């Protein structure tokens, strides 16, 4: 089999570790390089029990990344850091597929916004720039959009979303939001208006979305509870039918009758959506969605997009671990 080469920039972070694990098990991908300033020179295998080769981390600037001429480059960098790498690849390796995990290109219509369950039909797959430049959605934005989309045309008011994430979502740079001592017995609100994922979900759905995020003491997994205000009353079975129809045949979206728990989604690759509580007048629906912010919220979704770009089945290398509830 002709394996495609792939590199990661920003590989030291939590998402980078998950990407290495998924790539190591992928039948059609070969890890060409991993770039990390802090881990430069160290063996990848010393930091990932999933990788067994001799590859070492490198500290690569944008020109050096482009010079690798990998088939795919994943940028797992903080917001605002992707542009120099994209510019270098555009100049010296334009055929390389770029998947950016930051928010830098999520509002750029020249890039494909890769939330496959909602945007698969928009991916051209024809070798054009758009099909080689893929913006990976944010974790919260993924959960919000999947919670809202099946009822989008029936809404009478902006959806209101209350989110809680584990502290891995705050990255590895020390801050209050990833300090276990400050989070102990705590729920930390932040960016209560204008959060990047609020803007992202609003932009992609074409309607205003209100979002209030919080950080909790657990490490991984997030939950979003969304109020959806309807223009006309619905029965609960009608709401359930809309969600089940929207995600029929989607292995990475599981529609449940009950509200999902964040403790059941850690280390799993799919989204769970449930609850579907209706007000007495049938014009307000409360939906709960959970996902692992490092997987379907980042690395797993990136692999869905990589697979499409290299011509592999969309779920290649992604464990399908959706199981019945105990």
C-alpha positions, 0 to 999 in steps of 0.5 A: 500500500502507498502510504501518505506522509503526514507531519504535525506542528505543535505536537507537544500539546494534548491534541498532538499526543492524540494525533500521534496515537491515531496516526500510529494506528492508521493503515494509510499514514506514515508519520514524517515529522513532529515539530515541537520546540520544547521536545526538540531532539527527544524520541517520539516513542518516549512520549507516546506509548502508541508510537514505536519508531525512531522518529525524534521531535524537531524544532521546525520553522515554517520554511523547514516544515514546507521543505519536508513536502509531506502529503499532509501537515496538521497545525496544532498551534495556538490561535494566531500562529498558523499564518506563517506556516500556511504561507510557506506551504502555499509557496513551496509545497502547494500540493500539501494538504493543511489541516489547521486546528486553530480558529485562524481560518474558520471564518475564511470561505477559501478554506473548507470548514471540516465538520463532516456531519454538517459540511461534508457536502461542501467539500469539493475534493477536486484538488482545488485550494479549498479541498487542500486547506481545511479548518478543523472546528472548535470543540464547543462549536462542534457540540453546539452546531450538532445540537442546533442544526436539526431544529435550525429552521424552526427557531424563534430566538437565538439558541442559548448554550451553557458549556462546561469543559475539562481543563485540558481544553485550556491547553498546556500553557499554565493559566488559572483555567488549567490549574488543578488547585484553583479548579478544585471544588470549583466551576470557573466561568470565562469569556461569557460573551463573545467567545471564539466558539460563539462567533464560530457557531454563529457564523457557520449556522448563519444565526446568532448563538449565545454561549457561556463557557465554564471550566471544571476540575475534570481533565477531558470531556465537555458538555453543552446544554442548549435552550432552543426556542421554537416558532411553533410547538413540537412534541418530544417524539417529533424532536427526537425524529428530527435528530435521528433523521439528521444523524442516521448513518453517522457512526460518530453521532449517537442520539440518545433518549436520555441526557448524556453524561460527560463522564461516559464520553472521555477517550471516546471518538463520538458525540452523544446528544440527548435529553430533549426536554420540552416545556409545557407549551412545546416551544422550548427544547433543551438538548444536551451534547457531550464529546471528548474535546481532545478527540471528536472536538479536535484529533478525531475530527482532524483525522476524518478530514485528513482521510477525505483529503487523501482518499481514504474512508472517512473513518479509517484509523478511528476506533468505532467504540460507540457502545450500548449503555450499561 
